[in-house]
Amino acid sequence: MKACDNNLKVILKLTDTMIELAIKGDADREDTGCGILYGMLLDSAYKLKKHAEKEKQAHIKKGWWKKD
C-alpha cells in the first residue's frame, strides 16, 4: 500500500474516534462550554471524514488503493 493511502486510512480511523468521543463527551457533559467543544469536534470530524473519503475515491479511480 502506498504511504499516502495508508495515511488516508489513519485519518479515517482518527475521524471515527473523534466522532465517538464527541458523542460520548456530549452525553457526559455538565455545562454548555463542553457542549460547544464537543459540537466543534463532531463538526470537524465529519468535515475531515468527508474530504478523506473523497480522496480515497480519487485514489481508487487512479488504481492506487489496494483492497483492505
LODOTOR-411456 format. One line per field, with one value per residue: residue number from 0; residue in one letter; x, y, z of N, C-alpha, C in turn. Coordinates in Angstrom, 3 decimals, decimal comma. Layout:
N
pos (NUM:...)
code (A:...)
nx (X:...)
ny (Y:...)
nz (Z:...)
cax (X:...)
cay (Y:...)
caz (Z:...)
cx (X:...)
cy (Y:...)
cz (Z:...)
end
This chain:
68
pos (0:1:2:3:4:5:6:7:8:9:10:11:12:13:14:15:16:17:18:19:20:21:22:23:24:25:26:27:28:29:30:31:32:33:34:35:36:37:38:39:40:41:42:43:44:45:46:47:48:49:50:51:52:53:54:55:56:57:58:59:60:61:62:63:64:65:66:67)
code (M:K:A:C:D:N:N:L:K:V:I:L:K:L:T:D:T:M:I:E:L:A:I:K:G:D:A:D:R:E:D:T:G:C:G:I:L:Y:G:M:L:L:D:S:A:Y:K:L:K:K:H:A:E:K:E:K:Q:A:H:I:K:K:G:W:W:K:K:D)
nx (0,840:0,502:2,170:0,688:-1,923:-2,084:-1,881:-4,318:-6,054:-5,433:-6,322:-9,077:-9,675:-9,009:-10,906:-13,229:-12,804:-12,792:-15,469:-16,815:-15,840:-16,824:-19,592:-19,863:-18,702:-20,476:-22,757:-21,913:-21,337:-21,379:-21,817:-22,451:-20,214:-18,583:-20,324:-20,260:-17,603:-17,571:-19,396:-17,989:-15,878:-17,212:-18,291:-15,917:-14,774:-16,601:-16,304:-13,583:-13,650:-15,375:-13,847:-11,575:-12,711:-13,460:-10,928:-9,971:-11,658:-10,755:-8,175:-8,769:-9,920:-7,661:-6,325:-4,616:-5,331:-5,322:-7,216:-8,578)
ny (-1,176:2,219:4,942:7,307:6,367:4,792:6,791:8,092:6,068:6,079:8,628:8,285:6,399:7,923:9,991:8,537:7,875:10,446:11,174:9,286:10,067:12,697:12,253:10,687:12,443:14,618:13,465:13,041:15,543:18,458:21,147:24,048:24,981:22,768:21,435:23,027:22,625:19,815:19,792:21,242:19,469:17,258:18,363:19,063:16,529:15,255:16,865:16,443:13,665:13,464:14,739:13,079:10,656:11,397:11,793:9,187:7,867:9,093:8,048:5,367:5,419:6,069:3,753:3,243:2,523:-0,215:-3,129:-3,654)
nz (0,000:-0,790:0,836:1,021:0,799:3,068:4,993:4,574:5,434:8,154:8,850:8,414:10,409:12,635:12,460:12,953:15,635:16,713:16,266:17,867:20,415:20,565:20,628:22,966:24,817:24,681:25,734:28,343:29,338:31,499:31,299:29,199:27,833:27,361:25,716:23,438:22,700:22,144:20,071:18,138:17,753:16,685:14,319:12,977:12,673:10,942:8,654:8,009:7,596:5,386:3,395:3,366:2,530:-0,038:-1,179:-0,961:-2,790:-5,111:-5,233:-5,551:-8,107:-9,553:-9,378:-7,325:-4,729:-2,635:-1,904:1,360)
cax (0,000:1,255:2,170:-0,417:-3,150:-2,039:-2,193:-5,767:-6,683:-5,243:-7,239:-10,436:-9,793:-8,972:-12,195:-14,195:-12,530:-13,255:-16,931:-17,191:-15,537:-17,755:-20,903:-19,755:-18,451:-21,697:-23,662:-21,363:-21,008:-22,140:-22,024:-22,594:-18,892:-18,174:-21,218:-19,713:-16,364:-17,884:-20,027:-16,914:-15,146:-18,053:-18,338:-14,599:-14,591:-17,400:-15,687:-12,361:-14,021:-15,918:-12,752:-10,736:-13,436:-13,351:-9,571:-9,894:-12,300:-9,852:-7,079:-9,329:-10,058:-6,311:-5,787:-3,598:-5,846:-5,393:-8,296:-8,186)
cay (0,000:3,468:5,696:8,271:5,611:4,421:7,993:8,291:5,082:6,551:9,763:7,757:5,815:9,029:10,684:7,678:8,058:11,790:11,140:8,543:10,902:13,829:11,755:10,320:13,646:15,404:12,773:13,133:16,926:19,074:22,568:24,396:25,154:21,460:21,144:23,726:21,918:18,539:20,117:21,603:18,238:16,457:19,046:18,913:15,126:14,982:17,553:15,712:12,347:13,662:15,036:11,885:9,689:11,896:11,484:7,728:7,531:9,541:7,088:4,136:5,644:6,070:2,415:3,181:1,967:-1,673:-3,576:-3,932)
caz (0,000:-0,842:2,093:1,006:1,074:4,479:5,757:4,476:6,319:9,523:9,026:8,536:11,752:13,576:12,439:13,652:17,059:17,048:16,300:19,075:21,580:20,588:21,049:24,376:25,590:24,762:26,660:29,696:29,696:32,576:31,051:27,784:27,231:26,844:24,601:22,275:22,337:21,505:18,795:17,214:17,461:15,794:13,028:12,351:12,302:9,746:7,523:7,670:7,072:4,042:2,473:3,271:1,692:-1,409:-1,621:-1,109:-4,059:-6,176:-5,284:-6,122:-9,549:-10,129:-9,271:-6,269:-3,483:-2,580:-1,019:2,752)
cx (0,889:1,137:0,995:-1,756:-3,211:-2,385:-3,686:-6,511:-6,587:-6,188:-8,669:-10,670:-9,842:-10,313:-13,285:-14,037:-13,017:-14,783:-17,415:-16,972:-16,511:-19,135:-20,900:-19,578:-19,693:-22,688:-23,212:-21,194:-21,926:-22,331:-22,039:-21,247:-18,384:-19,055:-20,729:-18,468:-16,658:-18,605:-18,994:-16,127:-15,929:-18,100:-17,020:-14,376:-15,359:-16,809:-14,423:-12,682:-14,539:-14,798:-11,843:-11,403:-13,367:-11,967:-9,384:-10,493:-11,425:-8,695:-7,549:-9,426:-8,706:-5,672:-4,728:-4,057:-5,931:-6,485:-7,752:-8,053)
cy (1,244:4,200:6,678:7,583:5,205:5,622:8,298:7,314:5,525:7,723:9,264:7,110:6,907:9,761:9,849:7,824:9,429:11,830:10,433:9,393:12,068:13,399:11,401:11,553:14,503:14,774:12,942:14,570:17,468:20,577:22,849:24,579:23,851:21,057:21,789:23,003:20,614:18,733:20,471:20,359:17,389:17,063:18,873:17,491:14,796:15,650:16,835:14,369:12,462:13,895:13,811:10,817:10,097:11,580:9,985:7,312:7,950:8,557:5,751:4,275:5,639:4,684:2,252:2,390:0,446:-2,068:-3,930:-5,416)
cz (0,000:0,496:2,144:1,283:2,540:5,358:5,718:5,382:7,772:9,812:9,211:9,898:12,811:13,616:13,105:15,162:17,530:17,179:17,554:20,329:21,684:21,078:22,527:25,249:25,740:25,732:28,106:30,197:30,782:32,389:29,551:27,093:26,636:25,665:23,316:21,776:21,607:20,174:17,736:16,797:16,457:14,394:12,277:11,864:11,027:8,508:7,056:7,022:5,640:3,031:2,289:2,404:0,223:-1,974:-1,828:-2,450:-5,239:-6,338:-5,861:-7,641:-10,256:-10,093:-8,194:-5,067:-3,576:-1,593:0,346:3,000)
end
